[in-house]
Amino acid sequence: MNDDAADSLIPYDEIVQEALRAVVGRVLGEVEETGTLPGDHHFYITFKTRAAGVDIPTHLSERFPDEMTIVIQNRFWDLKVGDAGFEVGLSFNQAPARLVIPFAAVTGFVDPAVNFALQFQAQVEEGGLQDHDEAENDHPVAEPVEDGSNVVSVDFSRKK
């Protein structure tokens, strides 16, 4: 067999990324419908702050110039979910803020209550990802999944 895989004319990596981001949309949509999080479920959502369509307050984009993690748990309001993204009200240092986040900007989704996580391939420049501060909205930061159970990590690196 030949080690050089043929270049696909079907964008499988994009299709899979889109399908996995749809999981985030469906979960958030169910929360929107019921108006509450079921049981102990809560979500940590990481997204690119400078991605197209992201609309967050200026002080947050200045503080988190590359990536930010938000917490959907006890103190959120006006969750609205659409086909392309969602918007939500959150509190940052006791100040309310409205965030609009396209699903295409989401790079991570974690539900620590059931040890479930999705990580999405980020499109970055050659310099790689920059370090960023953790979110300081009014909830704790997600604990990393240590044993890897229920974690879906998608990496579509191609050999050239």
N, C-alpha and C positions, 0 to 999 in steps of 0.2 A: 504494500500500500504506500501511497505517496503521503509524506508528512505535510506537504503544503495543501491545506484545505482550499477548495475553490471558493472564490468570493461569491457570496449569496446575492442574488438579485432581489431577494425578499428580506426586508429589514426586521429579522426576527428579534434582535435586541430591543428595538424600539417598540415592537408589538408587546413583548413581555413586560417591559417597563410600564407601558400604558395600562396593561391588565393589572399589574400589581398596584399601581396608583389608584385604579378603580376600586380596589379593596378598601383603601383609605376613604374614598368617597362614599362607598356603601355603608361603612361603619358610621361615619359622621352623619350621613343621611338618616340612619336609624335613630341616632341621638337627637337629631333635629325633629324628627316625627314625634318621638315620645317626650321630648323636652327635658330629658334627664339621662344620666349615665346609669346603666344597669349594674346593680351590685357594687362591687369594689373596683369596677373598671375605671380607668383614667388613661389619658394619652399624653405622650410626649411626641411632639411633631417638630422635626428639624427641617428648615427650608433655607434656600438661598435668598438673602435679603435684597439682592440687586437683580434678581431674575425678572424677566418681562412679566408685567401684570401684577407684581407684588406692590401692595399699597399699605405702608406702615408709617406711623408718625416719624418725623424727621429725627427726633432725639434717639429713637430706637435704631434707625438705619445708620446713624452716625456712631452709635455705640457698638453695633453689630454690622460692620461693613461687608461681611461676606456671608455668614451663616448664623442662624439663631434657632434656639429650641424653645418652644412654648409648651405650656402645660394646660390641658383641658381636664379640669377636675371639679373642684367645688365652686370656684368663682369665675364663671364665664356666662355670657349672655348673648342674645341675638345671633345664635348660630344659624347661618344660612348656607346651604350646600347646593351648588349647581353642577352642571356637567363638567365645567372646566376648572372649578375650584370652590373655595369656601371663604366665608368671612365670619369673624367672631369678635366679640367684645371681651377684653381681658383687663386685668388690673396690673400695673407695673408700679411698684413702690407706692401703692395706694392711689394711683392716678389711672383713671379709665382710658382705654385706647381701643380703637377699632382697627382690625387687621384684615386685609384682603390677600388671600394666598392661593395662587393657581396650583393645581395638583402637579403641574410640570415643574414647579419650584421645590416641591417636597423631596428631601433626600433621606429622610428617616421617619419611621412611625413605630412607636413602642407602646404596648399595653402591659405594664409591669404586673398587673393583677393576675395575669395568666401567662406571664413570661413569653409574650409574643412580640416579635420585632420584624420589621421589613426595612431593608436598606436599599437605596436606589443608587445606581451609577450616576455620579455627577459629571457633567461635562465641564472640564477645567482647562485652563491655559497650561502651557508647558511647565510653568512655575509650580504647579500643584496647588493643593488646598492651603489656605492660610489658617493659622490658629485663630480661634475666636473665644470670647468669653461666654460662659454659660448664661442662659436667660436668668433674669432676676424678677420675673413676674412672681406673684405671691404664693408660689408652691415650690417644693423641693425639686432638685434636678434628678433626672432618671438615673437609676443604678444600671450599669452596663450588664448585659446578659452574660454570665460567666460560663455556663455550661454549654451554651449554643443551642439548647433545645428550642424548638419552635422559631428559629431564626432563619429567615430567608435572605441570603445575600446574593445579589446578582452582579457578576463581573463579566463584561463582554469584551475583554481584551482580545485583540486579534493579532496573530502572528503575521508579520509582514515579510 
